[in-house]
Amino acid sequence: MIAYVTFGADDITRAKRFYSAFLPALGYRLEEGPEGLSYALPVEPGQSAALPDFYVKSPFDGQPASAGNGTMVAFEARSQMQVRDLYAAALAAGGSDEGQPGFRAAYGPRFYVGYLRDPQGNKVALFASNPDEPGRDG
């Protein structure tokens, strides 16, 4: 099980604007600290943590942050409409297009996804595969 994912950022303010444009709508809560941003799903008392957490921080080695080639984090939305809405909000908050929301022939018939880059260049996917919504072929 993945416990957490961390992306490096040189400009935490820009990163906060981008990620706060869509992660709260997916249930993530933001905690800011001197080391950066921590987004986590809420946990009811007595329950185990809902993993993974997502962190955005300056690199610990003091070097500039860089995006990993082939690295991507995907966040699941509840519906195709939510994918479109959050994708638009993330673009308006400083992200860049890496693939408009829609179905992809290479994936299953219900996998609806949009791809973005955050202000640092990290790749992010927003997807839904709700069985109650129309699929690629219908």
VOGUFI-611306 format. One record per residue (C-alpha): y, x, z; residue in three letters; residue number from 1; chain. Coordinates in steps of 0.2 Angstrom, whole numbers. Layout:
REM residues N
{north = Y | east = X | up = Z | res = ALA | n = NUM | chain = A} .
...
This chain:
REM residues 138
{north = 0 | east = 0 | up = 0 | res = MET | n = 1 | chain = A} .
{north = 17 | east = 6 | up = -4 | res = ILE | n = 2 | chain = A} .
{north = 28 | east = 7 | up = 12 | res = ALA | n = 3 | chain = A} .
{north = 45 | east = 11 | up = 4 | res = TYR | n = 4 | chain = A} .
{north = 54 | east = 17 | up = -12 | res = VAL | n = 5 | chain = A} .
{north = 69 | east = 28 | up = -12 | res = THR | n = 6 | chain = A} .
{north = 82 | east = 31 | up = -27 | res = PHE | n = 7 | chain = A} .
{north = 94 | east = 44 | up = -26 | res = GLY | n = 8 | chain = A} .
{north = 113 | east = 40 | up = -29 | res = ALA | n = 9 | chain = A} .
{north = 128 | east = 51 | up = -30 | res = ASP | n = 10 | chain = A} .
{north = 140 | east = 36 | up = -27 | res = ASP | n = 11 | chain = A} .
{north = 133 | east = 25 | up = -13 | res = ILE | n = 12 | chain = A} .
{north = 148 | east = 12 | up = -16 | res = THR | n = 13 | chain = A} .
{north = 143 | east = 9 | up = -34 | res = ARG | n = 14 | chain = A} .
{north = 125 | east = 8 | up = -29 | res = ALA | n = 15 | chain = A} .
{north = 128 | east = -5 | up = -16 | res = LYS | n = 16 | chain = A} .
{north = 138 | east = -15 | up = -28 | res = ARG | n = 17 | chain = A} .
{north = 124 | east = -15 | up = -41 | res = PHE | n = 18 | chain = A} .
{north = 109 | east = -18 | up = -29 | res = TYR | n = 19 | chain = A} .
{north = 119 | east = -31 | up = -18 | res = SER | n = 20 | chain = A} .
{north = 121 | east = -41 | up = -34 | res = ALA | n = 21 | chain = A} .
{north = 103 | east = -46 | up = -35 | res = PHE | n = 22 | chain = A} .
{north = 92 | east = -40 | up = -20 | res = LEU | n = 23 | chain = A} .
{north = 99 | east = -53 | up = -7 | res = PRO | n = 24 | chain = A} .
{north = 94 | east = -67 | up = -19 | res = ALA | n = 25 | chain = A} .
{north = 76 | east = -60 | up = -18 | res = LEU | n = 26 | chain = A} .
{north = 77 | east = -61 | up = 0 | res = GLY | n = 27 | chain = A} .
{north = 81 | east = -43 | up = 4 | res = TYR | n = 28 | chain = A} .
{north = 93 | east = -39 | up = 19 | res = ARG | n = 29 | chain = A} .
{north = 105 | east = -24 | up = 18 | res = LEU | n = 30 | chain = A} .
{north = 107 | east = -12 | up = 32 | res = GLU | n = 31 | chain = A} .
{north = 120 | east = 2 | up = 30 | res = GLU | n = 32 | chain = A} .
{north = 119 | east = 18 | up = 39 | res = GLY | n = 33 | chain = A} .
{north = 126 | east = 36 | up = 38 | res = PRO | n = 34 | chain = A} .
{north = 111 | east = 41 | up = 26 | res = GLU | n = 35 | chain = A} .
{north = 114 | east = 27 | up = 14 | res = GLY | n = 36 | chain = A} .
{north = 107 | east = 9 | up = 10 | res = LEU | n = 37 | chain = A} .
{north = 91 | east = 1 | up = 17 | res = SER | n = 38 | chain = A} .
{north = 85 | east = -15 | up = 9 | res = TYR | n = 39 | chain = A} .
{north = 71 | east = -24 | up = 18 | res = ALA | n = 40 | chain = A} .
{north = 63 | east = -41 | up = 18 | res = LEU | n = 41 | chain = A} .
{north = 65 | east = -51 | up = 34 | res = PRO | n = 42 | chain = A} .
{north = 51 | east = -51 | up = 47 | res = VAL | n = 43 | chain = A} .
{north = 48 | east = -65 | up = 59 | res = GLU | n = 44 | chain = A} .
{north = 44 | east = -59 | up = 77 | res = PRO | n = 45 | chain = A} .
{north = 26 | east = -55 | up = 79 | res = GLY | n = 46 | chain = A} .
{north = 23 | east = -53 | up = 60 | res = GLN | n = 47 | chain = A} .
{north = 20 | east = -36 | up = 51 | res = SER | n = 48 | chain = A} .
{north = 33 | east = -29 | up = 40 | res = ALA | n = 49 | chain = A} .
{north = 34 | east = -36 | up = 22 | res = ALA | n = 50 | chain = A} .
{north = 33 | east = -20 | up = 12 | res = LEU | n = 51 | chain = A} .
{north = 40 | east = -11 | up = 3 | res = PRO | n = 52 | chain = A} .
{north = 57 | east = -7 | up = 9 | res = ASP | n = 53 | chain = A} .
{north = 69 | east = 0 | up = -4 | res = PHE | n = 54 | chain = A} .
{north = 82 | east = 14 | up = 0 | res = TYR | n = 55 | chain = A} .
{north = 96 | east = 21 | up = -9 | res = VAL | n = 56 | chain = A} .
{north = 102 | east = 37 | up = -2 | res = LYS | n = 57 | chain = A} .
{north = 110 | east = 54 | up = -7 | res = SER | n = 58 | chain = A} .
{north = 97 | east = 67 | up = -11 | res = PRO | n = 59 | chain = A} .
{north = 92 | east = 76 | up = 5 | res = PHE | n = 60 | chain = A} .
{north = 93 | east = 93 | up = -4 | res = ASP | n = 61 | chain = A} .
{north = 111 | east = 91 | up = -7 | res = GLY | n = 62 | chain = A} .
{north = 109 | east = 92 | up = -26 | res = GLN | n = 63 | chain = A} .
{north = 115 | east = 79 | up = -38 | res = PRO | n = 64 | chain = A} .
{north = 104 | east = 63 | up = -40 | res = ALA | n = 65 | chain = A} .
{north = 95 | east = 61 | up = -56 | res = SER | n = 66 | chain = A} .
{north = 84 | east = 47 | up = -63 | res = ALA | n = 67 | chain = A} .
{north = 65 | east = 51 | up = -65 | res = GLY | n = 68 | chain = A} .
{north = 59 | east = 50 | up = -83 | res = ASN | n = 69 | chain = A} .
{north = 45 | east = 36 | up = -83 | res = GLY | n = 70 | chain = A} .
{north = 50 | east = 30 | up = -65 | res = THR | n = 71 | chain = A} .
{north = 54 | east = 12 | up = -63 | res = MET | n = 72 | chain = A} .
{north = 55 | east = 0 | up = -49 | res = VAL | n = 73 | chain = A} .
{north = 51 | east = -19 | up = -52 | res = ALA | n = 74 | chain = A} .
{north = 57 | east = -33 | up = -41 | res = PHE | n = 75 | chain = A} .
{north = 49 | east = -50 | up = -43 | res = GLU | n = 76 | chain = A} .
{north = 60 | east = -66 | up = -45 | res = ALA | n = 77 | chain = A} .
{north = 54 | east = -84 | up = -43 | res = ARG | n = 78 | chain = A} .
{north = 58 | east = -90 | up = -60 | res = SER | n = 79 | chain = A} .
{north = 63 | east = -85 | up = -78 | res = GLN | n = 80 | chain = A} .
{north = 80 | east = -93 | up = -74 | res = MET | n = 81 | chain = A} .
{north = 82 | east = -82 | up = -59 | res = GLN | n = 82 | chain = A} .
{north = 78 | east = -66 | up = -69 | res = VAL | n = 83 | chain = A} .
{north = 92 | east = -71 | up = -81 | res = ARG | n = 84 | chain = A} .
{north = 104 | east = -74 | up = -68 | res = ASP | n = 85 | chain = A} .
{north = 101 | east = -59 | up = -58 | res = LEU | n = 86 | chain = A} .
{north = 100 | east = -48 | up = -73 | res = TYR | n = 87 | chain = A} .
{north = 118 | east = -54 | up = -78 | res = ALA | n = 88 | chain = A} .
{north = 124 | east = -51 | up = -60 | res = ALA | n = 89 | chain = A} .
{north = 117 | east = -34 | up = -60 | res = ALA | n = 90 | chain = A} .
{north = 125 | east = -30 | up = -77 | res = LEU | n = 91 | chain = A} .
{north = 142 | east = -37 | up = -70 | res = ALA | n = 92 | chain = A} .
{north = 140 | east = -25 | up = -55 | res = ALA | n = 93 | chain = A} .
{north = 139 | east = -9 | up = -65 | res = GLY | n = 94 | chain = A} .
{north = 121 | east = -9 | up = -72 | res = GLY | n = 95 | chain = A} .
{north = 117 | east = -6 | up = -90 | res = SER | n = 96 | chain = A} .
{north = 105 | east = -15 | up = -102 | res = ASP | n = 97 | chain = A} .
{north = 88 | east = -7 | up = -105 | res = GLU | n = 98 | chain = A} .
{north = 80 | east = -23 | up = -112 | res = GLY | n = 99 | chain = A} .
{north = 86 | east = -41 | up = -112 | res = GLN | n = 100 | chain = A} .
{north = 76 | east = -54 | up = -102 | res = PRO | n = 101 | chain = A} .
{north = 61 | east = -61 | up = -111 | res = GLY | n = 102 | chain = A} .
{north = 43 | east = -60 | up = -115 | res = PHE | n = 103 | chain = A} .
{north = 35 | east = -44 | up = -121 | res = ARG | n = 104 | chain = A} .
{north = 20 | east = -44 | up = -133 | res = ALA | n = 105 | chain = A} .
{north = 12 | east = -30 | up = -124 | res = ALA | n = 106 | chain = A} .
{north = 11 | east = -40 | up = -107 | res = TYR | n = 107 | chain = A} .
{north = 2 | east = -56 | up = -102 | res = GLY | n = 108 | chain = A} .
{north = 9 | east = -73 | up = -109 | res = PRO | n = 109 | chain = A} .
{north = 18 | east = -77 | up = -92 | res = ARG | n = 110 | chain = A} .
{north = 26 | east = -60 | up = -89 | res = PHE | n = 111 | chain = A} .
{north = 45 | east = -63 | up = -91 | res = TYR | n = 112 | chain = A} .
{north = 55 | east = -47 | up = -88 | res = VAL | n = 113 | chain = A} .
{north = 72 | east = -39 | up = -90 | res = GLY | n = 114 | chain = A} .
{north = 76 | east = -21 | up = -89 | res = TYR | n = 115 | chain = A} .
{north = 91 | east = -12 | up = -82 | res = LEU | n = 116 | chain = A} .
{north = 98 | east = 5 | up = -77 | res = ARG | n = 117 | chain = A} .
{north = 108 | east = 6 | up = -61 | res = ASP | n = 118 | chain = A} .
{north = 124 | east = 16 | up = -61 | res = PRO | n = 119 | chain = A} .
{north = 114 | east = 32 | up = -57 | res = GLN | n = 120 | chain = A} .
{north = 102 | east = 29 | up = -72 | res = GLY | n = 121 | chain = A} .
{north = 87 | east = 23 | up = -62 | res = ASN | n = 122 | chain = A} .
{north = 77 | east = 10 | up = -71 | res = LYS | n = 123 | chain = A} .
{north = 74 | east = -7 | up = -63 | res = VAL | n = 124 | chain = A} .
{north = 64 | east = -22 | up = -69 | res = ALA | n = 125 | chain = A} .
{north = 67 | east = -40 | up = -64 | res = LEU | n = 126 | chain = A} .
{north = 52 | east = -50 | up = -68 | res = PHE | n = 127 | chain = A} .
{north = 44 | east = -67 | up = -65 | res = ALA | n = 128 | chain = A} .
{north = 26 | east = -73 | up = -69 | res = SER | n = 129 | chain = A} .
{north = 27 | east = -91 | up = -62 | res = ASN | n = 130 | chain = A} .
{north = 12 | east = -101 | up = -68 | res = PRO | n = 131 | chain = A} .
{north = 23 | east = -117 | up = -67 | res = ASP | n = 132 | chain = A} .
{north = 34 | east = -111 | up = -81 | res = GLU | n = 133 | chain = A} .
{north = 31 | east = -110 | up = -100 | res = PRO | n = 134 | chain = A} .
{north = 23 | east = -94 | up = -106 | res = GLY | n = 135 | chain = A} .
{north = 26 | east = -84 | up = -121 | res = ARG | n = 136 | chain = A} .
{north = 16 | east = -95 | up = -132 | res = ASP | n = 137 | chain = A} .
{north = 22 | east = -112 | up = -126 | res = GLY | n = 138 | chain = A} .
